Amino acid sequence: MWNPDATMAPRQAPRSAPAPSPLGSVTLVTGPEELLNDRVVRAARNAVLKADPEAESHDTAGEQLTMATLGELAAPSLFSSTRCVAVHRLEDAPDEVHDGLVDYASSPDPDVALVLVHSGGQRGSGLLNRLRKLPTVHEHKSEAVKGRGFAQFAVDEAGTHRAVLEPEAADALVEAVGGDLRALAAAVDQLAHDFPGRRLDLDLVRRYFSGRADVKGFEIADHALYGRTSQALEELRWALDTGVGGPYVTASFASAVRQLARYKAAARGLRDADLAREVGVPPWKLRTLRDQAKAWDEQGLATAIRAVASADADVKGAGGDPAYALERMVLTVSRARVER
C-alpha cells in the first residue's frame, strides 16, 4: 500500500489516511515545508514506478498550467500509459484553469497520479477548498516547523534511519547546522551512516561538527552566490577531504538558493523583522541576502535551482563521480549570476 507519510517525520503534522494508490486519484500536498512536501511527491512517484516500472514522470509549475498543458502531461506516450504528474506552486495556477482542474480531479484518469503541491498561505485557497470536497482528492499537510520543532524533527529523522539522536545532541545539531529541514536531514543522514548502530549523543555531534560549523555547505554556497568561484571550489575540496558528505553540501546549496529566491520575491517595502519572517531567516541574514540579490535575476535563480537538483541526484547515486558533480554545481551556480 502506498504510504507517503512513511517518508516524513512522524510528528510534523496530523494527516489524513493515505490513499491505497496515487493512481486514479489526486494527491493534494499543502504547507510551507518544502522538504516534507517533496517527500510526498517522491513517494507518489515511487509508488507509480512500483506499479509500472515503465511509467513516466512529469513536473510543471502552477503558473505554466493550462488545461492544454495538463492534458499533454497526462496523455499516454508511445512507451507507457501510466504517468505521475506533479504540479508545483499550485497557488500560482491561473484562475481560468481552476474549473477545468476541479472537473478533472472529480474524475481522474485511472492511469494517472496527479500530485498538486500548494505552498501554503491564502493565495489559491478557493481552489483548495473546492478540491478538498472531492472524494478523489487525498490531502497531506506539512505544518511550519518552529522553535523546538527543529530539534524534534532531527530526533524523528534519526529514527527513520534506525538511529537514536539524543535530545541534547539534537539541540547542538540545530545550533551547528541551522533551522533548515533539508540541511538538518542531510546532517542526520550523514551521522547515521557514518556511525551505524551507535547512539548519537552530544559529545559525538560536537566532535563531528567541530571546526566545520563556519566552513561547510553554507559557506561554500555563499561564496558561489557571490561569484567567488575559486574560494567556493577551495572550500568544497577542503570540506570533502575532511569528510563532509555530498548530500549535506547540496542541501546547503538548496537552502541558500531558496532563501535568496524568497528574498527576491518578498523584498517589497517590508520592515526587516517582517521580511525575515517572510523569508524564514534570522534578521542578521538579510544583509547577506540583500548583497547577493543585486547580482541575481529569475533566470539565474532557475539555472541555480536546476544545477543543485542535478548535483543532488548525482551525489545520491545517479552519477558516477560525486566530487565532479559538486564542482560542476559550484561552477554553474557561480556563473548564473548577472554581471554588474
Secondary structure, 3 states (H helix, E strand, C coil): CCCHHHHCCCCCCCCCCCCCCCCCEEEEEECCCHHHHHHHHHHHHHHHHHHCCCCEEEEEEHHHCCHHHHHHHHCCCCCCCCEEEEEECHHHCCHHHHHHHHHHHHCCCCCEEEEEEECCCCCCHHHHHHHHCCCCEEEEECCCCCCCHHHHHHHHHHHHCCCCECHHHHHHHHHHHCCCHHHHHHHHHHHHHHCCCCCECHHHHHHHHCCCCCCCHHHHHHHHHHCCHHHHHHHHHHHHHCCCCHHHHHHHHHHHHHHHHHHHHHCCCCCHHHHHHHHCCCCCHHHHHHHHHCCCCHHHHHHHHHHHHHHHHHHHHHCCCHHHHHHHHHHHHHHCCCCC
